[in-house]
Amino acid sequence: MADIEKMFYQVQVPAEQRKYLRFLWWENNDISKEPSVHELCVHLQGGVSSPGCSNYALKKTSIDYEEEFAASAPNS
């Protein structure tokens, strides 16, 4: 069985696109203080774009490495 959540976390977000996945974090849940700003480096489960980006990454990887691993694939 596949773990979809782990699949999303393996797909990195290009550095120039991480600004679109910013979030605020309040240390110790204290919202009276200024939050720190963070950017995600990988896709997360629940993100609207995550399934599409992860499917693209999977298909692109299989195309990019098709010849390298075709010889070791089991015969059908």
C-alpha positions as CSV (number, residue, x, y, z in Angstrom):
1,M,0.0,0.0,0.0
2,A,1.3,3.5,-0.9
3,D,1.6,6.3,1.6
4,I,0.3,9.4,-0.3
5,E,1.4,11.8,2.4
6,K,5.0,10.7,2.1
7,M,4.8,11.0,-1.6
8,F,4.0,14.7,-1.4
9,Y,6.9,15.3,1.0
10,Q,9.3,13.9,-1.5
11,V,8.5,16.5,-4.1
12,Q,10.5,19.6,-3.6
13,V,9.3,23.0,-4.4
14,P,11.7,25.1,-6.5
15,A,13.3,27.9,-4.5
16,E,11.8,30.6,-6.6
17,Q,8.3,29.2,-6.0
18,R,8.6,28.7,-2.2
19,K,7.3,32.2,-1.6
20,Y,3.8,31.0,-2.6
21,L,3.9,28.4,0.3
22,R,4.7,30.8,3.1
23,F,3.1,30.5,6.5
24,L,3.3,32.3,9.8
25,W,4.5,30.7,13.1
26,W,3.9,32.0,16.6
27,E,6.4,30.6,19.1
28,N,4.6,28.8,22.0
29,N,1.3,29.8,20.4
30,D,1.7,33.3,21.7
31,I,-0.2,35.5,19.2
32,S,0.7,38.7,21.2
33,K,4.2,38.4,19.8
34,E,5.4,38.9,16.2
35,P,5.2,35.7,14.1
36,S,8.1,34.3,12.2
37,V,7.7,33.7,8.5
38,H,8.6,30.3,7.0
39,E,8.4,28.8,3.5
40,L,7.7,25.2,2.7
41,C,10.4,23.4,0.7
42,V,8.2,20.4,-0.2
43,H,4.6,19.9,-1.0
44,L,2.2,19.1,1.7
45,Q,-0.8,16.8,1.9
46,G,-3.9,19.0,1.7
47,G,-2.4,21.6,-0.6
48,V,-4.5,22.2,-3.6
49,S,-1.6,22.0,-6.0
50,S,0.1,19.0,-4.3
51,P,-1.6,16.1,-6.2
52,G,-1.0,17.7,-9.6
53,C,2.6,18.6,-8.8
54,S,3.3,15.1,-7.3
55,N,1.8,13.3,-10.3
56,Y,3.8,15.4,-12.7
57,A,7.0,14.7,-10.7
58,L,6.3,10.9,-10.7
59,K,5.6,10.9,-14.5
60,K,8.6,13.1,-15.3
61,T,10.9,10.9,-13.2
62,S,9.7,7.7,-14.9
63,I,10.3,9.3,-18.4
64,D,13.7,10.7,-17.4
65,Y,14.9,7.3,-16.1
66,E,13.0,4.9,-18.3
67,E,16.1,3.7,-20.3
68,E,18.2,3.3,-17.1
69,F,15.8,1.0,-15.4
70,A,14.1,-0.6,-18.4
71,A,16.6,-3.4,-18.5
72,S,16.0,-4.4,-14.9
73,A,12.2,-4.3,-15.2
74,P,10.4,-7.7,-14.8
75,N,9.0,-9.2,-18.1
76,S,5.3,-8.9,-18.4
